[in-house]
Amino acid sequence: MSRSAELTGTAVLTRHILRRERLRILLWTVAVPLLVLLTAASVKGLYPTQHDLDVAAEASRDNAAAIAFNGPAQGLDTLGGEVAFQVGTLGLVVVALMSIFMTGRQTRAEEEAGRAELIRALPVGRHANATATLLVVTAMNAAVGTLVTLGLLGLDLPVEGSVLFGVSFCAVGLVFAAITLLVAQISENTRVVHGSTGAVLGAAFVVRAVGDIGNGTASWWSPIGWVQKARPFADERWWPLLVPAAFAVAAIAAGHALSDRRDLGAGLVPPRPGPPRAAPGLGRPLGLALRLQRGSLIGWSCGVFLAGVAYGWVADDVEDFVADNDTMQDLIAGYGGADLTEAYLSQSLLVVALLGAGYAVQSVLRLRGEETGLRAEPMLATPVSRGRWAASHLTIALVGSVVVLTAAGLGTGLAYGVTSGDLGQVPRLVGAALAYAPALWLLAGLAVALFGLVPRSTAVAWAALAACFVIGLLGQALDLPHWARDASPFAHIPHLPATDLSLTAPTLLTAAAAVLTAAGLAGFRGRDVG
């Protein structure tokens, strides 16, 4: 078959993806630049003078934990360098996740659901869908990079650094889109594709962290490290971006070549046959739900544990870090109490709790994924009732939220306990993290209500979580009105350990979560499946 014939129908499929995924595309391409720009505006407010920048640079330059979490200490005595340090690595990870999920969803997920086979029955080339997916994902990354650049220019940051920073986002996104396309040829399971590519992203983060703490050599083995070698806002260098560009082209070419060697719907590596008899627990809805979600639970728990370690490691030095910055002291102290260390720990636990809320939403919405993947109907054709099936996944979400929060508090407490010489901080900070459980349950309840009542609008749960992130992390810096801050359930949780425990608000949040959950389950019992 000629090369042009293999791409027949690419334009039509591109328009189809744009139309079908328009809401998801809009959310991703707006949320990522908004995260960067709100953080940049916050950093600009936190360090209004050159003296403030110099103090922050001196405190971060030799802080291994901060470098591991944020990236290389480059140009920290400039506003642009501080912005790149504070949000660069996080933004790159989010863009990579955007590319992973969108590419996997449009390639392997389409084959697994059987829709790709129906499309291929039409006059459509073998590589048309993959090419259309890459065109859409490339456009999304270009839009993110452009909006980030324009936003930074609007904050009066240097032109070359702003452009390079935006291009870096686009470069990382294309690398992970290419990696996802390549992995999608190997496995026939969408979860394996997302999990494997996510593991590559996690390895890239760790290798980059190790390299940045050391002499920087190891960072050359990480896609994240490649773009950070371009040094935006710190003696910019464009040539390192040739590495991700060449890698993306090679991975895409390899993906197309491997696609020619497999059957549609199959992977190059056949699935391993399972045991002749299933484990007894898999014969019950709860056991099956745990089996389906255990990888996600382990991944989220490890992620928030490492985030807690990063925050807890610097807690003992936070007073020295903000000693000469009145603005930073006021912001941290705003989380309660007069002790800056306690207030910093409260803020850190809020951040990891917000991250843990991502697990709660994802776990509940697994119900919708099972439904749209046509796996719910065979289950419900058995004596298993709708309520029992939904409750099994909901139980994993609620209990798993407690597990994730425990991991977050454990990481923060262990790191702070080791640096301060007081391991008695561990149970105290684990308890402080668990105080956020009602807020996670409320978001889970919202997701259940959307699933049961308006299943096509389940993306609203993610939008609510994004709003909680903005309010929780930037509400004080942006001077949002009190009614806006009160819209987040996390604002009503006592900011332990800086403040005293009060059970009133957590109890009300738990009750609201129960009402939403009940409404969602009732709606699910009364609507059509699928």
N, C-alpha and C positions, 0 to 999 in steps of 0.2 A: 504494500500500500504506500502511495506517495505521501510525502510529508504534509502536503496541503490537504489531502484527503483525511489524514489523521486528526486534523483540526477543524473539520467541517462541523458547523453548528456552534462554534465557540462564541460568536457574537450573540446568538439567541440565548445560550445558556448563561452568558454574563448578565444579560438583561433580566433573565429569570431569577438569578441569585440576588441581584440588586432589588428586585421587586419583593421577593419572598422574605429577604433578611433585612429589609429597610430599617425596621425599628432597632434590631440588634446592631446594625452598622452605625446608626445614628448615636446610640448609647455609647458604644465604644469610642467613636471618633470625637465625641464631645467630652466624655468623662475623663479620658487620659489627659488631654491638654488642660482641662479644668483643674485636675489634681496638680499638675505642674505649675500652673499659673497662680493658683491660690497659695501654694507653698512658696513660690517666688515672692509674691506680694507680702506674705507673712515674714519671710526672711528679711525683706527690705525694711519692714517695720521694726524687726528685732534688732537690726544692726544699722541704726541711722547714721553713725559717724564712723570715720576711719579707725578711731581708737577701739570701738566696739568690734570691728572686723579683725583688727590685729589681736585683740585679746582672745577672740573665738578661734582664730587661726593657731595661735600659740597653744591653746588648750587641746585642739584636735590633732595637731600635726604629729604628735607622738603617742596618740591614744589608739592602741591596737584595736580595741573593740569598736570604736567609732569608724576606723578605716575599714574594718572587716564588714561592717554593716552598710556604710555609706559609699565607700569607694576610695580611690587614691586622693591624698591630700594635695590637690593641685590648685594654685591660684587662690588660696583661702583668704588672702588679704584683700581680695576684690569682691564686690557684691556678686558678680557673675560666677566666680569660682565657688563662693559659698552656696549659691543656688544649686550649682551643679553637684556639689558635695552633698547637700541635704536631700535632694530629690532625684538626682541622676540615676543612681542604681535602682531605686524603687520604680521609677518611671520606665526604665529599660525592662525590668522584670514584667511589669504590667503589659507593656507593648508586646513582649514575647508571648505572654499568655493569650493576649488577643489574637495573635497570629496562629498560635497552636490550636485554640478552640475553633476558630473560624475555618482553618484549613482542614482539620480533622472532621468537622461537621459536614463540610461540603464534599469530601472525598470518601473516606472510609465509612462514615456513618450513612451516607447515601447508598453505598453498596450493601452494607449490613442490613439496611431496612428494605432492600429490594427495589428501591426507586431507580437506581442507576441502570439496572437491567431493563426496566421499562423504557428509559430514555434511549439506551443503546439499541433498542429495537427499531428506533427511528433512524433516518439518515444522519447519524451523528458520529464523528470520528472518535477513535479510541482515546486520544489525549485531549479531547475538547473540554470535558468537564474539569480536568485538572488544570488546564490552561485558563479556563474561565475563572476558576477559583483563585489562581495566582494573580490574575488581573484585578479581581475584586480586592483581595487582601493587600496587594501592592498599592492600590488606590487608597485603601483605608490607612495604611502606614504613611503614605504621602500626605494625606489630609492631616493626620496627627502631627507629623513633622512640620507641616506648614503652619498649623494653628499654634504649635509651641513656639515656633520662630516669631510669628507675628505678635504673640502675647509678650514674649520677652523683649521684643523691640518696643512694644507699648510701655514697658516698664523702664525704658531708657537704658537698657543694657547694650553692650557693644554689638555692632552689626555682625562681624565675622564670628564671634563666639556664639551668638544667637542662632545664626544659620547653621553652624557646625553642630550645635546641640540638637537642633531639630533634625538634621540629616542623620545624626547618630541614632535617633529613635527609629527612623525609617530603616536604617541598615540592620539593626538588631531584629526588627520585625520580619524583614525579608529572610534573614538567616534561619529563624525558627519556623517560618512558613515552609522553607525548603526542607528543613529537617523533618517536619511533620509529614510532608508529601512523601519523603523517602521512607519513613517508618510505616506509612500507610500501605506501602507495597509489601511489607514483610508480614504483618499480622492482619488477620481478618476480623479482629475484635476492636471496636472503637475505644473501649476503655483501656485496652493494652496500648493502643497508639497514643492516647492522651497521657497515660501513666508513664510510658517509656520516654516520650518527648519531655514531659515534666521532669523526669529524672535527669535528663540531659541538661535542662535549665538549672535544676538544683546543683548539679555537678559544676556547671559553668559558674554559678554564684560562688561555690566553695573554692574552686580553683582560683578564681579572681581574688577572693578574699585572702587566700594564702599568699598569692603573688604580691598583692598590694601591701600586706604586712611585711613581707620580705623585701627583696631587691627589685621586684616587679617582673622578673623573668617568667615566672609561672603564669602570669596574667595573659601572656601571649597564647596560652592554650585554651583560653576562654573567649567565646563570642562577645561576652560583656566586656571583657578586658580589651578586646580589639578596638572597640569604638571609644573606650575611655583613654586609650593611648593617643587618640586624636587631640586630647587636652583642650576641650572647649573652655574659653575664657582664661587660658593659661598658656600663652605662646602656641597658638593653634597650629596643628599639623594635619593636613588633609590626607597624606599618603597612607596612613594606617587603615583608612576606610576601603582601600583596595582589597584588603584581606577578606572582610565579610562579603564584599561584592563577588570576588572570585569563588569563595566557598559556596555562596548561594547558587551561582550559575552551575557549579560542578554538582551540587546536591540535586538540583532540579533535573539536570541531564541524567544523573544516575537514577533518579526516580522514574523518569520516562523510560529509560532502558529496562529497568526491572519490571515496569508495568507490562512490557511486551512479552515477559517471560512467565506470566501467571494468567490464570483464568479470572474472568470477572467475578467478583464476590469472594474470591479466595485470596490467601496470602502466600508468599513464598515459603513461609514456615508453617506447616500444617499444625493445627491445634493438638496439644498433647491429649491423648485419650484419658478420660478420668477413670477412677476405680470402678470395678463392676458394680459395687454397691455404694450408694450415697451415704454420707454420715447421717445418723438419725435426726440431727437437728435440722437438716435441709428439708425434711418432710413437714416442717411447720413453718408458717409465714414468718415468724420472728427469726428463726434460724436462717432462713433464706435471705431475709433482709440484712441480717448481720454479715452473712457471707458476701453479699453484693456490695456492702458499704464499708467493709473492714479496711480495705486499702485506702479509701478516702479518709477514714477516721485516723488511721496511722499517719498518713501524710500530713494532715492538718495539725495533729498533735505534735509531730516532730517540728513542723514549721514554727508554731507559736512557742514551743520550748526554746528553739534557737533564738527567736526574737526576744524572748524573755531574758535569755543569757546575755544578749547584746546590751539590753537596757540595764540589767542589774549590774553588769560589770563596771559601768561608769558611775553608778549611783553614789559610791563613797567619795567621788571626786567632784560631784556636781556643784558644791558650794564654791570650790576654787574656780570652776569653769565659768560661773556667772557672777563672780565676785564684783566685777566692775561694770556690769551691765544691768542697770536699774530696770530696763524694760523687760529683760528676760526674767529677772527676779520677780517682778510683779506678775508676769504670766504664770510662772510656775507656782508662786504662792497663791494664785487664784484658785488652785485646786484644793485649797483647804489648809489650815494650820499655818504656823509661823516657821516651821522647820522646813528648809528648802529640800533637804534630802527626802523627807517624808512626802512632801508635795510632788517631787519628781517621781518617786515610786508610784504615787497615785496616778499621775499622768501616764506613766509607762504601762501600768496595768490596764488603763483605759484603752491604750493603743492595741495591746495584745488581745483584749476582750473584743474589740472591734474586728480584729482579724479572725478571732474565733467565731464571730457571728457569721462569717462567710461559710463556715462549715454547716452551721445550723440551717441556713437558707438552702445551701446546695443539697443537704441531706433530705430535707422535706421535698424539694422539687424533684428528687429522684422518682417520686410518685408520678409526676407528669412525664418524665422520661420513659418510665416503664409503660405508661399508657400510650404515648405517641409511638413508641417502638413496638407496639402490638404484642407486648409480653404480659400485659395485665389481663387481657381477655381470657387467655388459656388458664391463668391462675383462678380467675373468678368463675370459670366454667366448672370448677371443682366445688366441693362443699364449703370452701372458704368464702366467707361473706365479705362484702365490700368494706365494712367497718373493721373487721379483723385484719384484712390485708393492709388497709391504710394505717391502722394503728401500729402495725409491726414496724413500718418505716418511720412512723412518727416517734415510736419509742426509741429507736436507734438515734434519731435526731436529738431528742431531749436528753437522753442519758449521755450520748456522745458529746453534747455541749458541755456537760459537767466534766467529762474526761479531758476535753480540749482546754477548758479553763484551768483544770488542775495542772496540766502540763505547762501552761503559761506561767502560773504562779510558782511552780516548782523550778522552772528555769530561772525566773527572776530571783527567787529566794536563794537558790544555790549560788548563783553568781555573786549576788550581794553579800551573802553569808561568807563566801570564801574571801572576797576582797576586804570585808570589814572585820573578819575574824570572829563572826557571831553567827553560827549555823542555826541559832534559835530563830533567825529571821525566816527560815523556810516555812514552818507551819503558819506563821503570821501572814506571810504574803500569799500562800496558797489559799488561806481563808479569805483574804482581801480580793483575790481573783474570782473566787466562787461567788462573791457577792453580786457579780454581774450576770449570774445565771438567769434571773428573771428577765433581763433585757434581751438576752439571746432567745429565751422562750417566747417573748412577745413577737420578735421578728419571725420565729418559726411558726407561731400562730397566724401571723399575717400571711405567710406563704401557704399554710393549709387553707385559710379562708379563700385565697385567690384560686388555689387548685380546685377547691370544691364548688365555688360559686361562679368564678369567671376564669376558667382554665387558660383561655387565650391571653390573659393579662398577667401571667405569673412573673413576667419580667419586672413588674412593679415592685416585687419583693427586693430585687437587686437594686432598683432605684432608691428604695427606702434605706437600704444599707449604705449606699453611696452618700445619701443625705446625712446619715448618722456620722459617717466619716468626716464630712466637711464640717458639720456642727461640732463634733467632738474634738477634732484636731485644730480647726482654724476659727471656730466661733468666737473665741475670746480675742484672738489676734485681729480678726476682721471686724470686731465690735458689733457682732450681730445683735439684734434686739432680743430681749429676754423671751418673748413669745416664740421666736424662731429657735432659740436654744432649747426651750422646753418641749419642742416637737420631737426631740430625740429621747428615747427611753433611757439611754445611758446617762442623760443629764439628771435623772431622778435617783440614780443609784448613789449611795453614800461613797464619797471618794476616799475609801480606805487605802492605806493606813493613816492618811493625814487627818481624817475626821472621825467622829464617833459613829458607831453603827446605829442605824434606825431601820426598823422593820416595816414601817408604814408604806413607803413607796414601793419597796420590793414586793410586798404582799399585794398591793393594788395592781402592779404590773403582772404578777402571776395570775391574778384573777382575770385581767383583760386577756392574757394569753389563752386562758382556759375558754373564755367566751368565744374568741376568734376560732380556736381549734374546734369547738363544738359546732359552730356555724359552718365551718368548712367541711366537717365530716357529714353533717346533715345535708349540705348541698351536694356532696359527692354521691350520697345514697339516692338522691332524687334526680340526678341527671344521667344522660346517656354516657357510656364509656366510649372514649375515642372521639 
